[in-house]
Amino acid sequence: MVDVVTVGHVLVDIRFLVDEFVGPDEEGVILEESRGVGGSAANVAIGVRRLGLKSAVIAKVGFDSFGRIAVDELMKEGVDLSGLRVGFGSTGFTVVVINRRGQILLYGFKGASEELMPHEVDVRLIESAKYVHIASLRLDTSVEVARKARGLGKVVSWDPGRVLSKLGLPKLKEIIKYVNIVLANEEEATNMTGESDYKEAAEVVRGLGPELVIVKRGPKGVYVNSNQGCFSAPPLNPPKMVDTTGAGDAFAAGLLTGLSRGYDLSKAVTYAVAVATLKIAKLGSHEIPTHDEVVKFIWEHESTA
């Protein structure tokens, strides 16, 4: 039995820390380089584990050195890998360039991750889960996972990601009707609905069936539209700004962990905001804090408010 199964991309992040971004035909100096597992499915699965619950991942990697890096790190974190598939294509990767203000440039190659076909999904793993989180994965496989998970009575959350959100509602309605929770940033919410106002966009999406739609607004906090009402959750001040990569995945991990622990919606959202805030103070897309660190951070923030 696992608390959260994630379905989507398992990649390798190749990270470069620089002072400033440079333009065409200019050369910059790399101050620091590191690499490790990334991709939304991996990030959320690791986040759930670090926050104290059990997680599994359903994804695909290539039979290569990058695939080994991803597998080794996921194993080290204690993520269930029984749903991981290995193909003959190349493992996907993301080149992440981060400046001193924590701003990022991304170049992505999805590789084998986008080759996860509907029939390769381990339904038995979904049966064993409380929550199923689908992130940034090809639409046909995403729809099939959402349909099967919902049919099994699971709580299904979905984060479309930048690319999928651009397909628009006519193509995305098929998956939205099967999910309970939609997580999107402001740009993705606008891409999906054509609504420039994030509140209107959230209302449109929730009108298609989900009980909960959350718009992630970065340093402006989050907006929640649910069957229980609508509210905004303010941001928290990070200890420092290092790397915003994976902040949305950290929020998802925090939200699902909070809900799985039995928190009410408001408390789960506050918990998720704290998880994302602490993540951006560290370099790496899956550098998510522990449960105790999150609780301490929230307590300290509330005691000084």
N, C-alpha and C positions, 0 to 999 in steps of 0.2 A: 504494500500500500504506500503510495506517495501522495504528498500534498499537492504538488504542482507538476504537470508535464508541460514542457515547452516544445513548440514545433516551429521550425524555421531555419535560420542560417547559423552554421558553425563555421567561423572563419579564423584566420590569423590576422591580428593587427600588427602592422609594422609602424612603430611610432617614432617620430622625429620631433624633438623639442628645439625650436629656433627662437631667436630674439624677435625678428620681424619677418613677415612674409615678403618675398621679393617678386618683382614683375618679370615679364618675358626678357630673355637675354641678360638677366642679372643672376649673380651667384650669391647664395646665402651660406652661412655657417651653421652646421648642425651642432647644437650644444650637448645633446644627449640622444641616444638611440636605444630602443628596447622593442621587444616583440613578445606576443603571447596570444592566447585564444581570445577571440572576439566574435561578433555576430550576435544579433538580438536573442536568439534561442539560448546560446551559451551564456550570455550575460545574465539573463533572467534566472536561468537554472542555477548558476553559481550564486547569484544574489539570494535566492531563496534558501540555499544551503547555508550561506554565511549568516543569515538571519535566524537560523536554528531549525528549519523544517527540512523535509525530504523532497528531492526533486529528481526529475528524469528529463532527458532530452531526446527528441525525435528529429533527426537531421541526417545529412549526408556529407561525407568528406571524401577526398581523394586518397589513393594509395600512394602517398608521397611524404616527404619530410614535413611539410606543413600540416598534413593530416596527423602525423605523429605528435607534433607539438600540441595540437588541439586536444587530441585524445589524452595525452599525458597530463595536461593541466586539468581537464575535466575529471579525470580519475583522482587526481590529487585533491580536488575540491570535494570529492565524495558524491558526484552526480551519477545517477544510474544511467549507464550507457547501453542498456539492452536494446534501445530503439535506434541506435546509431547505425547507419548504413555506410559501407565503404564502396566507392565506385572507382573506375579506372581513369576518370577525368582528374583534373587538377583541383586541389583544395582551394577554395576561394580565399581572398585576402583583401585587406583594406590598408592603404597607405594613409596614415594620419599625420598631418603636420600641425603642430600646436605652437602658437607663439606665447610670449610671456604673460599675455593678458588672458590666456585660457581659450582664445578663439581657435577654431580649427578649420583646416581644409582637408577634404576627404577625396580619395580616388579609390573606387571599389571595383573588384573583380569577383563576381559571385561564384564562379566555377561550379564545382560539384553540388554546392548547396541548392542551386536552382534546379538540379536534376532529380530531386526527391519526388518520385511519382506517387500518385494516390495509392496504388496497390502496395507500395513499400512501407506504408505506415503501419506500425504495430498496434493494432486495435486492443490487444490484451493489456498493453501498457496504459492506454487511455481508460480502460475499464477500471484500472486500479487507482486512478487519480481522483482527487476532489475537484481540482481546477485544471483546465486545459488552456494554455496561453499560446496563441498563434501570432507570429510576428514576421512581417516583411517577406512572406514566402509566396511563390507562384500561386496564381489564383485557383487553378483547378485542384491542386492538393489542399490548399487552405479551405476551400468549400467542402471538400470531402471530409476533412478532419472535423470541421465545425458541425457538419450534418451528423456524423457518427457520434461525436461527443455529446451533442445536444440530445440525440436519441437515447443515449445512455444515461441521461439525467445529470450530466456534468455542468458545472458553471464554466462557460466559455468566454474568454477575453480575447480581444483582437486588436493588434496595433498594425495599421496598414503600412507604415513607413512611407518614405518620400515617393518612391517609384510607383507603388501600387495605388496610392491615393490619387495619382494623376489620371487613372482610368475613369474616374467620375462615378456618380451614383448608378447610372443605368447598368454598368457592368458590375458594380460592387454590391448591389442590392441582394444578390444571390447569397453572399456570405453574411451580410449584415442581419438578415432575417433569422440566422441560426445562432447569433452570438448574444450573450447577456451584457457584456461590457465592451465598450469601444474606447480605446485610448488613442488620441491623436494630438499633435501639436497644432498651432494656429494655421500654419501653412497647409498642412495636410487636411485639416477641417475645411479650409477654403477650397482646396483642390477637389475634394470629394463632392462638395455641395454647390460650389459657385457662389456661396455667401461670404462676403468680406467680413461681416460681423461674426465673431466667434460664438457669441451666444445664439444667434440665429442658426448658425451652422450646426451647433450641438442639438438644437431643437429639431432641426430637419432630420438629423441622423437618428435621434431617439424615436422620432415618429415612425421609423421603419421597423421598430420592434425591441431594440435593446432596453433593458431597465436602467442602464447607467451609461452615460457618455461623459468622458472627462477630456477637457482640452488643456493640454500642457502649454503654459505660457512662459516658460523659462524664468527669467528674473522677476516676472510679474506674478508668479504663483500659478495656480490652476483654477479652472472653472468646472464646476460639477453640475450636471443636469441629470436628475434621477427621478424615479417614481416617488421618492420621498421629498422632492423639492429641489430647488436650485440654490447654489451658494458658491462663493469664491473662497479659496483658501490662500492666505498670503504666503509670500516666500519667507524663507529663513536666511539669515546671513551666514555664508560659509566661512569656516575658519580662514581659508584662503582660496583663491581662484587658480586652479592648476590646469584642469582638463575637463571640458564639458562632454566629451565623448561618452556615450552610454548613460547619460543622466536620465533619459527617458526610460531606458531599460531598468535602471535602478528604481525609478518611481514605480514601474510595473511590479517589480519584485517586492517592493515594500507594500504596495496596495494588496497584492494577493496574499502575502504573508499576514498582513493585518487582518484581512477578512477571514483567512483560514484560522487565525487565532481567536476569532469571535468578536473582534472590535466592531463597534458600530461604524457607519460610513464616515462620519466626520473624523473620528479618531483614526480610522484606517488611512484616510487621506492625509492627515497631519503626519502620521508615521511615515507614509510614502514620501512626502515632501522632505522630511528630515533625512531619509535614506539617500535621496537624490542630491541633497545639499552636501552631505558628507562625502558622497562619491566624487563630486567635482573638485574637492580639495586634494585628490590623489591622482597620480598619472596612471592611466589605464582604464579601458572601458568597463572592466568588471571589478574594479577595486571598490567593492561595496562593503560598508561597515558591518560589524556584528550587531546583534540585537541589543546587547548591553550598551554599546556605544551610542546607538540611536536613542534609547531611553534616556541615557545620561544627557545627551545633547538637547533633547526636548525639554527635560526638567530644567536644565541650566537656562535655556531660552525663556521658558515660562517664568522662572524665578526672577529674571532681570527685566521682564516686560513691564 
